[in-house]
Amino acid sequence: MSNATPNYWFVVCTKPRNKLKVMQSLLDLGITAYTPTRTVLRQWSDRKKKVYLPLLPSMVLVRIAEQETAMVFQVPGAVRYLFEHGKRARVQEKDVVVLQSYAEGKATEEQATLQEGDTVQVPQLNKKATVVALQGKKCLARLARLNAVVSFELQ
């Protein structure tokens, strides 16, 4: 791999339920990879367990030079790159940092009069998103650039 680290990331699509394995395999190859997850407590009839849910289903972010993009296909489970306007979709470094901070903390929003279809500023992400659903104090909103749904609590 080259010494020049790009300031953007590519989005690799994976087979279903393979993203964490793909991410680990990419890291083992020396490729910088990130997949944002959140921890949720799930309850079964006999126990409670913490599970990690992906914020971007079947997607892994990789920071790799353009000429080395074929390396990711050495990893079983990596299917293709996400494309936008005929080119590999690029995610800026600042957007990945925002995703990391969102995955690590709990966001709140002070707009209680939201409706589906409204545009909202997602807390901590500092990005605009379209409200998909409202469930009590919980708001689900779709980020246009990544086509990802994020959730946060309304105040």
C-alpha positions in Angstrom: 0.0 0.0 0.0 1.1 3.5 -0.7 2.2 6.0 2.0 -0.2 8.7 0.9 -3.4 8.3 2.9 -6.4 9.8 1.1 -8.7 12.2 3.0 -11.8 10.3 1.9 -13.3 6.9 2.3 -14.9 4.4 -0.1 -18.1 2.4 0.8 -17.8 -1.3 0.3 -21.0 -3.3 0.1 -20.9 -6.7 1.8 -22.9 -9.9 1.9 -25.7 -9.8 4.5 -24.4 -10.4 8.1 -20.8 -10.3 7.0 -19.8 -6.7 7.6 -17.9 -7.2 10.9 -16.0 -10.2 9.4 -15.2 -8.2 6.3 -14.0 -5.3 8.4 -11.7 -7.5 10.5 -10.3 -9.2 7.4 -9.6 -5.8 5.8 -7.9 -4.6 9.0 -5.8 -7.8 8.9 -4.7 -6.9 5.3 -3.6 -3.5 6.6 -6.5 -1.6 5.1 -8.1 1.1 7.3 -11.7 0.1 7.7 -14.6 1.3 9.8 -18.2 0.1 10.3 -20.3 2.2 12.7 -22.3 0.2 15.2 -24.4 0.9 18.2 -24.9 -1.3 21.3 -28.4 -2.3 22.1 -29.7 -4.4 25.0 -31.9 -7.2 23.7 -34.0 -9.4 25.9 -34.9 -13.0 25.2 -37.2 -15.1 27.4 -34.3 -16.4 29.5 -31.7 -13.7 29.3 -30.6 -10.2 28.3 -27.7 -9.6 26.0 -25.8 -6.7 24.5 -25.8 -6.9 20.7 -24.0 -4.6 18.1 -26.3 -3.3 15.4 -24.9 -1.7 12.3 -25.7 2.0 11.5 -25.0 1.2 7.8 -26.4 -2.2 7.0 -24.1 -4.3 4.8 -21.6 -1.5 4.3 -18.0 -1.0 5.4 -16.1 2.2 5.0 -12.5 1.8 3.8 -9.7 4.4 3.5 -7.6 3.3 0.6 -5.8 4.8 -2.4 -7.8 4.7 -5.7 -5.2 2.5 -7.4 -5.5 -0.1 -4.6 -9.3 -0.5 -4.5 -9.2 -4.0 -6.0 -7.5 -5.2 -2.8 -10.8 -5.3 -0.9 -12.0 -8.2 -3.1 -9.4 -10.5 -1.6 -11.7 -10.6 1.4 -14.6 -13.1 1.4 -17.9 -11.3 1.8 -16.9 -8.0 0.0 -19.3 -7.7 -2.9 -18.8 -4.4 -4.6 -18.3 -0.7 -4.1 -21.1 1.7 -3.7 -21.3 4.0 -6.8 -22.6 7.6 -7.2 -22.9 9.2 -10.6 -20.8 6.5 -12.2 -17.9 6.8 -9.8 -17.1 5.1 -6.5 -18.9 7.0 -3.8 -16.5 8.9 -1.6 -17.2 9.8 2.0 -15.2 12.7 3.4 -13.1 12.2 6.5 -15.1 14.8 8.4 -18.3 12.7 7.8 -16.7 9.6 9.1 -15.6 11.4 12.3 -19.2 12.6 12.7 -20.5 9.0 12.3 -18.0 7.9 14.9 -19.1 10.5 17.4 -22.8 9.6 16.7 -22.1 5.9 17.3 -20.4 6.6 20.6 -22.9 9.0 22.1 -26.6 9.6 22.5 -28.1 12.5 20.5 -31.1 14.6 21.4 -33.3 16.9 19.3 -35.5 19.7 20.7 -38.1 19.8 17.9 -41.3 18.1 19.2 -43.5 19.2 16.2 -41.8 17.0 13.6 -43.8 15.0 11.0 -42.7 12.4 8.5 -41.1 14.0 5.5 -39.8 17.0 7.4 -36.1 17.9 7.2 -34.3 17.9 10.5 -30.8 18.7 11.7 -29.5 15.4 13.2 -27.8 16.2 16.6 -24.1 15.4 16.9 -23.9 14.6 13.2 -24.7 18.2 12.3 -26.2 17.0 9.0 -29.7 17.4 7.6 -31.9 14.3 7.2 -35.4 13.5 6.2 -37.7 12.2 8.9 -38.8 8.7 8.1 -40.8 7.7 11.2 -41.6 9.0 14.7 -42.1 6.5 17.5 -42.9 8.3 20.7 -39.8 10.3 21.5 -37.7 8.4 19.0 -37.1 9.9 15.6 -35.8 7.9 12.6 -34.3 10.0 9.8 -32.6 9.2 6.5 -29.2 10.8 5.7 -29.4 11.6 1.9 -25.6 11.2 1.1 -25.2 7.7 2.6 -28.9 6.6 2.4 -28.5 5.5 6.0 -31.2 5.8 8.7 -30.2 7.2 12.0 -32.3 7.4 15.2 -32.3 9.9 18.0 -34.5 10.9 20.9 -36.6 14.1 20.8 -36.8 16.3 23.8 
